[in-house]
Amino acid sequence: MNNATWDLSVFYESFQDPALREDMQKIAGMSKKTDEILASDKSAEEKLADALNASIDLNNTLMNAYGFIELSLSTDANNPEALKYLDEMSNLMVDVQVASGKITRYIGSLENLNEIIEKSDFLKTHEFYLQEAYESAKHMLPEEMEKWVLKLSLNGADAFAKLRDRLMGNHTVELNGESLPLPAVRGMAYDPDPAVRKAAYEAEIKSYKKVETPMAYCLSSIKGQAITLCEIKGYPDNLTQQLTESRMDMETLNAMLTAIREYLPVFRKYLKKKAELLGHKNGLPFYDLFAPMGEISKTYTADEAHALLVDVFTKVSPDMGAFIDYAFNNRWIDMYPKEGKAGGAFCAGFHNKKISRVLTNFVGSFSDVSTLAHELGHAWHNKCMENVPVLLTDAPMPLAETASIFNETLLSHVVLSQADAKTRFTILEMSLMEATQTIVDIYSRFVFEKNVFEARKTHIPTADELNQMMLDAQMEAYGDGLDPDVRHSGMWLCKSHYYSTGLHFYNFPYAFGHLFGLGVFGKYLEEGADFLPKYNALLAACGSAKVADVAMSVGIDIRSADYWRSALDVISKNVDEFISLADENK
């Protein structure tokens, strides 16, 4: 694949591009512009329209400048120019957030907001955004404190988040006499050689000793600040705050978690069977969670992954297939692991340019192909929002995974439908392996983060405490499916989601997304091609309605535990088939 790195010149030619400096100055002027809008003697209707237009302009400018900086750092954590601009942007964001806060407070002060909205088609288009801002105003920092709290954060949680990124972006693992990037070593978990998997796991765990103390302070400081801000804003706890900001309710979360807990024994049954097949007697050791199984040991080149994905998605939707082909051919994807590159994978969308950028750490496994499908699902979601006003494109965490899980499920479904028994066994196991991560491992991360927040209320947990919390959370989730002596104490170090300063509990949305994606895919199987317009409409609506309302638009009641049980039943049947195929091949 000749286009294995992404093209960032669509934003700016380089950090010396005058257009970048112009955009930074534009961002810096947002606070003054907001004051002028709100101080004018125009009518409330006109002020609201001016404020929304200013927010739209700012949003588009931030996409360019902040996106360019963050994408540059994600592939080179040591880029000195990007780091310098990130510091400058962090300082600018204080004034930006203060300005945004002024607009939100103004909206919250309008007792006759509904009447004002009715006077303008432009405002009607943005009604959901305005109503949400009205409610958000009730949970804002006191105006006289906001700027100073945000400035303090630059030297508090924000600084610790940057430190975390530098530490892990440069983290290397000593293995077989070589110093290797962490993503490359973690990728060895999929290696067909059991000795390689075990050695990589042991080297990874050992490597964390050199960073676990500063990482513990990073995590504790970020969560400590989050607890304080949550209290100031008047939320009962951080989980409630995150649910509110995610447009989701506790009734939905509890329904989903109830069903997940009921089905944990199903996943443990799968894990114990996999352990048995690999010759383990005390549950599956963590280093074999991703062990490839079956007689198919095929790996994929980037070109083969490209061809497979285009073929699969074109048969379902020519538009989807053409879209994926375009992404590969136009350098939307940065493919391979390297030192200084962020681990894992992500997709960043840029509404103003109608493009996305995808980062992966591709080493050739089917799981890597599935990851590409997943991230390109996010990109398709972004495409479906192209004609939606930019202020209505912010999909909440739970719905943000809908298209990505749909893509993963579709890829697995198509490959399974064409497979013989041996191939079916292998692909089915891969699907269960991924489902175990998005349900069971995600549940362990949810439990871990709840316990970190609880502990942080009284003290700063040490690295040893955090390691034990992770092991305990894995025991609660995996039970006897995992070997109790070979779990992964360092999962809190390598997962970046824990270290977001403004986004906590970024774990349950993956379980939600997986199970909701199964439900949406089930609707597709029932209705066929006729469902695709409804699916695309659902994706387009993700930023302009509550989660439950978006789900109900395709007939799914997410407040009912029975819905989640029905989605988990799909996985349960796959487990039964996996075990049956395994026993037949003995």
Order of alpha helices (4+ residues) and beta strands (2+ residues): alpha-alpha-alpha-alpha-alpha-alpha-alpha-alpha-alpha-beta-beta-alpha-alpha-alpha-alpha-alpha-alpha-alpha-beta-beta-beta-alpha-alpha-alpha-alpha-alpha-alpha-alpha-alpha-alpha-alpha-alpha
